Structures are given as C-alpha cells and as structure tokens.
Amino acid sequence: MPRNSEPPPCGRCRGTGRITYQRPRRTADGTVVFVDSVEDCDTCGGTGVCR
C-alpha cells in the first residue's frame, strides 16, 4: 500500500492553517465582550497540514 508523501490536511483548522478563537476583552465602561482572534494553528504550525 503506497504512503502519501504529503501529510493530510489538519482536522483542527480544516486545512486553513489558522484557527479563530473567541477572546474576552474589557471595554472602557467595564463590560466584557468577546472578539475573534485569529492565530496559527498550534497543531500544524500554520502550515495547514498535520505534522
């Protein structure tokens, strides 16, 4: 059975290499809102494919 030379797309980031997290942020009046924070996937290192 031949093996693929390329690793499969990472399931965690769906192959995009980036993951969007919801991060809390306190506004000037003291309320907390959640904002999107996009970062490299720590599983694939931003490559989009599993290590």
Order of alpha helices (4+ residues) and beta strands (2+ residues): beta-beta
